[in-house]
Amino acid sequence: MSSPLSSTKTAAALRTSARVSAELLLVLVMAAVALWVLGRMWSVVWPLMVALFLTTLTWPLARFLRRRGWRPALAAAAVTVLFLLLGMGVVALIAVPVANQSGELADGVVEGIQRLREWAAGPPLNIGDDEITGALDTATTRIQDSVGSMVTTVVSGVSTVVNGLVTAVLAVFLMFFFLKDGPRFLPWLTRQLPGRLSYDVSAVAERGWNTLGAFVRSQAFVGLLDAVFIGIGLWVLGVPLVLPLAVLTFVSAFVPIVGALFAGFVAVVIALVSNGLTDALIVLAIIIVVQQLEGNVFQPMIQSRGLGLHAAVILLAVTLGASLAGVVGSLLAVPFAAVLAVVWNYVREQLSVPGQPEDPQGTEGPDGPEGPDGPEAGALPADAPAPS
């Protein structure tokens, strides 16, 4: 016969559950408020995040120049100008070959459409020219009926492009100031915060910066792997514009999901109009295999080492970010999860007892191994610098 439940222990367990639930609910409410505030400030937060990404990518060169005696403003200006020139060079590397072969590509598109019509006219579809013409007329009528919605879509697209340009310009200016004055930020932040907070916030900020740099470098390496493997496949098949397509693949790797889809679509279309349907299907298979290896093998492994996150955590973070905020969410999911891990690990370090192993059996007293006269809660670590 089982022993009856203790009313005292049951009541204590219910009180503890209620308290923990209330505290967790309060934390969730505060997180929701913080996200709402970020959403209201998104026009400022988004350029700031882009600038931080660009700064982590360009800071090693700026640091090298500063160590060689360059003044901070001169080093930041040189790196910013070099970054802009590199960006324009990438655009030229993609645009110039495409412009030079635009006539050949246009002829290939016309020939590809004609091949599709001939294929559709044969078995098993047996679609005649009259049916194709009727389908085109129907599509034209639908397009004419939806002119208003198309205009709205175009206006929305133009607004998105303009906002993107404004964000890019603002991010470049912020990158310059971060490169110029970044090393003075943590000392300034330390002087603005009182007591223990000055040490904790600056330590977490420094670790978060290192983690963000590791994310950007790992993403660049993954994009390089994609560009190399896909470029080799295109070169073996004899697809034109191999170098621009490889560069486009590398650049699009920084935009999760949509970037890979766009670069793959362009590569398949060019292979279709230049080499035919068979090579286009082979290119599609190569892109699918490389993207699957990147998303499920390369990216989780590389980022898990650089960010200190398990590969499964990265996969779940990207999935959750994409479901919550689309492309932007998938782009920010991994660095956000990495920064959360930095904060969590730092809090664990500060709450743990130095030199003492964890006590899973719960043998320590309520006041810990130091007893009620142990170190004062919230005291600075022994090796912590005194806040100024």
C-alpha positions in Angstrom: 0.0 0.0 0.0 1.4 3.4 -1.0 2.1 6.0 1.6 -0.3 9.0 1.7 0.8 12.4 0.4 2.1 14.9 2.8 -0.1 17.9 2.9 2.7 20.1 4.0 5.1 19.0 1.2 2.2 19.2 -1.3 1.3 22.8 -0.3 5.0 23.8 -0.4 5.4 22.3 -3.9 2.3 24.1 -5.1 3.5 27.4 -3.7 6.9 26.9 -5.3 5.3 26.1 -8.7 3.1 29.2 -8.4 6.0 31.4 -7.6 8.2 30.0 -10.4 5.3 30.3 -12.9 4.7 34.0 -11.9 8.4 34.8 -12.2 8.6 33.1 -15.6 5.5 34.9 -16.8 7.0 38.2 -15.7 10.2 37.4 -17.6 8.2 36.6 -20.7 6.2 39.8 -20.4 9.4 41.8 -20.1 10.9 40.0 -23.1 7.7 40.8 -25.1 8.0 44.5 -24.1 11.6 44.6 -25.1 10.8 43.1 -28.5 8.0 45.6 -29.0 10.3 48.5 -28.2 12.9 47.1 -30.7 10.1 46.8 -33.3 9.2 50.5 -32.8 12.9 51.4 -33.2 13.6 49.1 -36.1 14.5 51.9 -38.5 17.5 52.6 -36.2 18.2 49.1 -34.8 18.5 47.4 -38.3 21.2 49.8 -39.7 23.0 49.5 -36.3 23.0 45.7 -36.6 24.2 45.8 -40.2 27.0 48.3 -39.2 28.1 45.9 -36.4 28.3 43.0 -38.9 30.3 45.1 -41.3 32.6 46.4 -38.5 33.4 42.9 -37.3 34.3 42.0 -40.9 36.6 45.0 -41.4 38.0 45.6 -37.9 41.0 43.2 -38.3 42.4 45.5 -41.1 41.6 48.7 -39.2 43.4 47.2 -36.1 46.4 46.3 -38.2 46.7 49.8 -39.6 46.3 51.4 -36.1 49.1 49.1 -34.7 51.3 50.4 -37.6 50.9 54.0 -36.3 47.9 55.2 -38.4 45.6 57.6 -36.7 42.2 56.2 -35.8 40.3 58.5 -38.2 42.7 57.8 -41.1 42.6 54.0 -40.6 38.8 54.0 -40.4 38.5 56.2 -43.5 41.0 54.0 -45.4 39.2 50.8 -44.5 35.8 52.3 -45.3 36.9 53.5 -48.7 38.5 50.1 -49.4 35.3 48.3 -48.4 33.2 50.5 -50.7 35.7 49.9 -53.6 35.6 46.2 -52.9 31.8 46.3 -52.9 31.7 48.2 -56.2 34.3 45.8 -57.6 32.0 42.8 -56.7 29.1 44.5 -58.5 31.2 45.2 -61.5 32.5 41.6 -61.5 28.9 40.4 -61.8 27.5 43.1 -64.0 30.2 43.6 -66.7 30.4 39.9 -67.9 26.6 39.7 -67.9 26.3 42.9 -70.0 29.0 41.6 -72.4 27.0 38.4 -72.9 23.6 39.9 -72.7 22.9 39.4 -76.4 23.9 35.7 -76.3 21.8 35.2 -73.2 18.8 36.9 -74.8 19.1 34.6 -77.9 19.4 31.7 -75.5 16.2 32.7 -73.7 14.3 32.9 -77.0 15.7 29.6 -78.1 14.8 28.1 -74.7 11.2 29.3 -74.9 11.0 27.8 -78.4 12.3 24.5 -77.1 9.8 24.5 -74.4 7.0 25.1 -76.9 8.2 22.3 -79.1 8.4 20.0 -76.1 4.9 20.9 -74.9 3.5 20.3 -78.4 4.7 16.7 -78.4 3.6 13.8 -76.3 2.6 13.3 -73.6 1.2 16.9 -73.3 0.3 17.6 -76.9 -0.4 21.2 -76.3 -1.0 23.1 -79.6 -0.3 26.7 -80.5 -3.9 27.6 -80.1 -4.0 26.5 -76.5 -0.8 28.3 -75.8 -2.2 31.5 -77.4 -5.4 31.1 -75.4 -3.4 30.7 -72.1 -1.4 33.8 -72.9 -4.6 35.8 -73.6 -6.1 34.6 -70.3 -2.9 35.6 -68.5 -2.9 39.0 -70.2 -6.5 39.6 -69.2 -5.8 38.7 -65.6 -2.8 41.0 -65.5 -4.9 43.8 -66.9 -7.6 43.2 -64.3 -5.0 43.3 -61.5 -3.2 46.5 -62.6 -4.1 48.2 -59.3 -2.6 45.5 -57.1 0.4 45.4 -59.4 1.0 49.1 -59.0 0.7 48.7 -55.2 3.2 45.9 -55.3 5.6 47.9 -57.4 5.3 51.0 -55.1 5.9 48.7 -52.2 9.0 47.2 -53.9 10.4 50.6 -54.7 9.8 51.7 -51.1 11.7 48.6 -49.9 14.6 49.3 -52.3 14.8 52.9 -51.1 14.7 51.8 -47.5 17.4 49.3 -48.2 19.6 52.0 -49.8 19.1 54.3 -46.8 19.9 51.5 -44.4 23.1 50.7 -46.4 24.3 54.3 -46.4 23.6 54.7 -42.7 25.3 51.4 -41.9 28.4 52.5 -43.8 28.6 55.8 -41.9 28.1 53.9 -38.6 30.8 51.4 -39.6 33.2 54.3 -40.0 32.5 55.7 -36.6 32.7 52.2 -35.0 36.1 51.6 -36.6 37.3 55.1 -35.5 35.9 55.2 -31.9 35.1 51.5 -31.1 38.0 50.9 -28.8 36.9 53.8 -26.6 33.4 52.5 -26.2 34.0 50.0 -23.3 36.1 52.4 -21.2 33.4 55.0 -21.7 30.6 52.5 -20.8 32.6 51.5 -17.7 32.7 55.1 -16.5 28.9 55.6 -17.0 27.7 52.6 -15.0 27.9 52.3 -11.2 29.7 49.7 -9.1 29.5 46.0 -10.1 27.4 46.8 -13.2 30.3 48.6 -14.8 32.4 45.4 -14.8 29.6 43.0 -15.7 28.2 44.9 -18.7 31.6 45.7 -20.2 32.7 42.0 -19.8 29.5 40.7 -21.5 29.9 43.4 -24.3 33.4 42.3 -25.0 32.5 38.6 -25.2 29.5 39.4 -27.3 31.7 41.4 -29.7 34.1 38.4 -30.1 31.2 36.1 -30.7 29.7 38.3 -33.4 33.1 38.4 -35.1 33.3 34.6 -35.0 29.8 34.4 -36.6 30.6 36.8 -39.5 33.9 35.0 -40.2 32.2 31.6 -40.2 29.5 32.8 -42.5 32.0 34.1 -44.9 33.9 30.8 -44.9 30.6 28.9 -45.5 29.8 31.2 -48.4 33.3 30.6 -49.8 32.7 26.8 -49.7 29.4 27.2 -51.6 31.0 29.5 -54.2 33.9 27.1 -54.8 31.9 23.9 -55.1 29.1 25.4 -57.2 31.6 27.2 -59.3 33.6 24.0 -60.0 30.3 22.3 -61.0 29.4 25.1 -63.4 32.9 25.2 -64.9 32.9 21.4 -65.5 29.6 21.7 -67.3 30.8 24.6 -69.4 28.1 27.0 -68.2 29.0 30.7 -69.0 29.5 33.4 -66.4 31.1 31.0 -63.9 33.0 33.7 -62.0 30.0 36.1 -61.7 27.8 33.2 -60.5 30.4 32.1 -58.0 30.7 35.7 -56.6 26.9 36.0 -56.5 26.8 32.7 -54.6 29.3 33.9 -52.0 27.6 37.3 -51.5 24.1 35.7 -51.2 25.4 33.3 -48.5 25.1 36.2 -46.0 21.3 36.3 -46.7 19.9 32.9 -45.5 17.3 31.0 -47.5 16.4 33.8 -50.0 20.0 34.4 -51.0 20.6 30.7 -51.8 17.4 30.5 -53.7 18.1 33.6 -55.8 21.7 32.5 -56.6 20.6 29.0 -57.5 17.7 30.2 -59.6 20.0 32.5 -61.6 22.5 29.7 -62.2 19.8 27.2 -63.3 18.3 29.8 -65.7 21.7 30.6 -67.3 22.5 26.9 -67.7 19.1 26.3 -69.3 19.3 29.0 -71.9 23.0 28.3 -72.7 23.5 24.5 -72.3 20.0 23.1 -72.4 17.6 21.3 -70.1 19.9 18.4 -69.2 22.7 20.6 -68.0 20.2 22.8 -66.2 18.9 19.8 -64.3 22.5 18.8 -63.4 23.2 22.3 -62.1 20.0 22.2 -60.1 21.1 18.8 -58.5 24.6 20.3 -57.7 23.1 23.3 -56.1 20.6 21.2 -54.0 23.4 18.9 -52.8 25.8 21.8 -51.9 23.0 23.7 -50.1 22.0 20.6 -48.2 25.6 20.0 -47.2 26.0 23.7 -46.2 22.8 23.8 -44.2 23.0 20.5 -42.4 26.8 19.8 -42.3 29.2 22.7 -43.0 27.3 25.6 -41.4 26.4 23.9 -38.1 29.8 22.4 -37.7 31.8 25.6 -38.4 29.5 27.9 -36.5 29.2 25.5 -33.6 33.0 25.6 -33.2 33.3 29.3 -33.6 30.3 30.3 -31.5 30.3 27.6 -28.8 26.8 26.4 -29.8 25.8 22.9 -30.6 24.9 22.2 -34.3 21.3 21.3 -33.3 20.9 24.6 -31.4 22.0 26.5 -34.6 19.5 24.6 -36.7 16.7 25.2 -34.3 17.6 28.9 -33.9 17.5 29.4 -37.7 14.2 27.6 -38.0 12.6 29.6 -35.2 14.0 32.9 -36.5 12.7 32.3 -40.0 9.2 31.4 -38.6 9.1 34.5 -36.4 10.6 37.2 -38.7 11.3 35.7 -42.1 14.6 36.4 -43.8 15.7 39.0 -41.2 14.9 36.5 -38.4 16.9 33.8 -40.0 19.8 36.2 -40.5 19.8 37.3 -36.9 18.8 34.0 -35.2 22.3 32.5 -34.9 24.2 35.7 -33.6 21.3 36.4 -31.2 21.4 32.8 -29.9 25.2 33.1 -29.5 24.9 36.3 -27.6 22.3 34.8 -25.3 24.7 31.9 -24.7 27.4 34.4 -23.8 25.1 36.1 -21.3 24.0 32.8 -19.8 27.6 31.4 -19.5 28.7 34.7 -17.8 25.8 34.6 -15.3 26.7 31.0 -14.5 30.3 32.0 -13.9 29.3 34.7 -11.6 26.8 32.6 -9.6 29.1 29.6 -9.3 31.5 29.1 -6.4 35.2 29.3 -7.5 37.0 26.0 -7.0 33.9 24.0 -6.0 32.3 21.4 -8.2 28.6 21.4 -8.9 26.6 19.6 -6.2 23.9 17.6 -8.0 22.9 15.7 -4.9 22.0 18.9 -3.0 24.3 18.2 0.0 25.2 21.8 0.5 23.3 23.9 3.0 20.9 26.7 2.0 23.7 29.2 2.4 26.2 27.3 0.2 29.5 25.8 1.2 30.7 29.1 2.7 27.8 29.3 5.1 26.0 32.4 6.1 29.3 34.2 6.6 30.6 33.4 3.1 31.4 35.9 0.4 28.9 38.7 0.0 26.4 38.2 -2.8 27.3 40.2 -5.9 30.9 40.8 -4.8 33.4 41.3 -7.6 35.6 38.3 -8.5 39.1 38.4 -7.0 40.7 39.0 -10.4 38.2 41.6 -11.6 39.6 45.1 -12.3 38.3 47.8 -10.1 35.6 49.8 -11.9 36.6 53.4 -12.6 
